[in-house]
């Protein structure tokens, strides 16, 4: 009976659903950890930022090695199973800290959590670039995966405030939901999605004649290098506000009770916008669609430095507009990378470098933004003149970075054009 039910689950859905618990895991890891350890355990913002910078840089350095190792073994299902205990133990250490937990405890929990998350996401993304047989299939698989991921993010954003009156208690209860979600999703993808003999895929037939089999060959590909550069600049622009948003809402807008609602609006807008961006990409191309999304994000963030206490409605509109832009950031760049993998192979190695850039973005955001706002006089919960520095770092810095990403995309567009062959129907 169970086998018959599982057999009816669409392959794309079975593949995509793992994105939900992985995103469910990632949001507290990247958004709630700084505030949890700074507010509830008394570690200074500068110390939290330094630990996050070090742990994320280490994580980023290891991701390409993990990707290369996974490509050598080519066992996607087994790697996902190996990641499970690391994910579960990482959650336990990070979100159930003892009262005396300090920077070393935080660093240890982050290393465990990042290791499990990297192993799971690199293989999950690589698998999605391998089992579809054409560019439209890869775009669809990416969109399904990112849509499921946004559902996981929305659950993780909304539930802590619903489940408990305080963030630490909410994160503990969140863990009890994470465990069955990750177990069910892993079982479904292992059972339903076909294993791929990547030596015989279209990607590897192409790579046998067009690509050098070492990871260095990726850096000999101008489309890969330019795509990664744009993704990095655009990603830092998103990572800075992700690191500071809870502080901004609490001390600039003075609307901490609305934090969960704002996060939910942001990610819900991204999820609902995914079909729009996929449809637009099929009409005008992925690069043009990504450019439109960047301009929308710039327009929305231009408002934030001028908001003040009580501007809840205006910030809700900012969340909606920037969330719509997020949908494009989630669906389009990974689908462009999937097209590169289809031409050159080395799926896990490519996604290893992709994950490394993502982690570097988050490391840089935490390691620069948190000490910077502290240097400008901001102390969580105290308000005063320090909130001015927080406001401009939160809103102004991402705007400048997004402008840089737009200019880089315009410059690199001719080089990236082969990656959207077949995207316009």
C-alpha positions, 0 to 999 in steps of 0.5 A, spaced: 500 500 500 505 504 501 509 503 495 503 504 491 502 511 494 509 513 493 509 510 486 504 515 484 508 521 487 511 525 481 518 525 481 519 532 481 515 533 487 519 527 490 525 531 489 523 538 491 520 536 497 527 535 501 528 542 499 523 544 505 526 541 511 533 543 508 530 551 508 527 549 515 533 548 518 537 554 514 533 560 516 534 559 524 541 557 522 542 564 518 537 569 521 536 567 528 543 564 531 546 571 531 540 574 536 539 568 540 546 568 542 547 576 543 540 577 546 539 570 550 546 568 552 550 575 553 555 574 547 557 581 544 555 582 537 562 583 535 564 576 538 558 573 535 560 576 528 567 574 529 565 567 530 560 567 525 565 569 520 570 564 522 565 558 521 562 560 515 569 562 512 571 555 514 565 552 511 565 556 505 573 553 504 570 546 505 564 546 500 568 545 494 572 539 497 566 536 499 563 537 492 569 534 489 569 528 493 561 527 492 563 527 484 568 522 485 564 517 489 557 519 485 552 516 490 547 522 491 542 518 496 548 515 500 551 522 501 544 524 503 543 519 508 550 521 511 548 528 512 542 526 516 545 525 523 550 531 522 544 535 521 540 533 527 546 533 532 547 540 529 540 543 531 541 540 538 547 543 539 546 550 536 538 551 539 539 547 546 545 551 549 547 550 556 546 557 560 554 558 560 555 557 553 560 561 550 563 563 543 566 556 543 560 552 544 557 556 538 563 555 533 562 547 535 555 547 533 556 551 527 561 547 524 556 540 525 550 544 522 554 547 516 557 540 515 551 536 515 547 542 511 553 542 506 553 535 504 545 535 504 544 541 499 550 540 495 548 533 493 541 535 493 542 540 488 547 536 484 542 531 483 537 536 480 542 538 475 543 530 473 536 527 472 532 531 468 534 530 460 533 537 458 533 545 459 526 546 461 526 540 465 532 543 469 528 549 470 522 546 472 526 541 477 529 548 480 523 552 481 519 546 484 525 545 489 526 552 491 518 553 491 519 547 497 524 551 500 520 557 500 515 553 504 520 551 509 522 558 510 515 560 511 514 555 516 520 556 520 519 564 520 512 563 522 512 558 527 517 560 533 512 566 535 506 561 534 509 555 538 512 559 544 512 566 547 520 566 547 525 565 541 529 560 545 523 556 546 520 556 539 526 554 536 526 548 541 519 546 539 521 547 532 526 542 532 521 537 534 518 538 527 524 538 523 526 531 525 520 528 522 520 533 516 527 531 514 526 523 515 520 523 511 523 527 505 529 523 505 525 517 505 521 520 499 527 522 495 531 516 496 525 511 494 522 515 488 527 519 485 531 515 480 539 514 481 543 517 475 549 514 472 552 520 471 557 517 467 552 516 462 548 523 462 548 528 457 552 532 461 558 527 462 558 526 454 559 533 453 564 534 458 568 528 455 569 532 449 569 539 452 571 540 459 577 538 463 576 533 468 579 537 474 575 542 478 580 547 475 577 546 469 571 550 472 575 556 472 577 556 465 570 557 463 568 564 463 560 563 463 562 559 470 566 565 473 562 570 471 555 567 473 559 566 480 561 573 480 554 576 479 551 571 484 556 573 489 555 580 489 548 579 489 548 574 494 552 579 499 546 584 498 541 579 500 545 577 506 546 583 509 539 585 511 538 577 512 543 578 518 540 585 521 533 584 519 531 582 526 535 588 529 532 593 524 525 591 526 526 591 533 530 597 534 528 602 528 521 600 527 520 598 534 515 593 532 519 586 534 512 583 535 511 583 527 518 580 526 515 573 524 509 577 520 515 580 516 519 574 514 512 570 512 510 576 507 517 576 504 518 569 503 510 568 501 511 573 496 517 569 493 514 563 493 508 566 489 512 569 485 516 563 482 511 561 477 511 568 474 519 568 474 519 561 470 514 564 465 517 570 464 524 567 463 521 562 458 519 569 454 524 574 455 530 569 457 533 568 464 538 573 464 533 579 462 528 576 468 534 576 473 536 583 471 528 585 472 528 582 479 535 586 481 532 592 479 525 591 483 530 589 489 533 596 488 527 600 488 524 596 494 530 597 498 531 604 497 525 606 501 528 603 508 533 608 510 527 613 511 523 609 515 522 610 522 518 607 528 511 605 527 512 604 519 509 597 519 505 598 513 511 601 509 516 596 511 510 590 509 510 593 502 518 593 502 517 585 504 512 584 499 516 587 493 523 584 495 520 578 496 517 578 489 525 579 487 527 573 491 523 568 487 527 570 481 534 570 485 532 563 487 530 560 481 534 563 475 541 563 477 541 555 479 537 554 473 543 557 469 548 553 473 544 547 471 545 549 464 553 549 465 553 543 468 549 540 462 554 542 458 560 541 462 558 535 468 562 536 475 555 537 478 557 536 485 563 540 484 560 546 481 555 546 486 560 545 491 563 552 489 556 555 488 555 553 496 562 556 498 560 563 495 553 562 498 557 561 505 562 566 503 556 571 502 553 570 509 560 570 512 562 576 510 555 579 511 556 577 519 563 578 519 562 585 517 555 588 518 555 586 525 561 589 528 560 595 523 553 597 526 557 595 533 562 600 531 557 605 529 554 605 536 548 600 536 547 596 542 541 591 541 535 594 545 538 600 547 535 605 541 538 612 541 543 614 536 546 607 534 540 606 530 542 611 525 548 607 523 544 600 523 539 603 518 544 605 513 548 599 514 541 595 513 538 599 507 544 603 504 549 597 503 545 592 500 542 597 495 549 599 493 551 592 492 545 590 488 547 596 483 554 593 482 550 586 481 546 589 475 552 593 472 556 586 472 550 582 469 550 587 463 557 587 462 557 579 462 551 578 458 554 576 452 558 571 455 553 568 459 548 568 453 550 560 451 547 558 458 540 560 456 540 557 450 533 553 449 530 557 455 526 562 450 520 558 447 
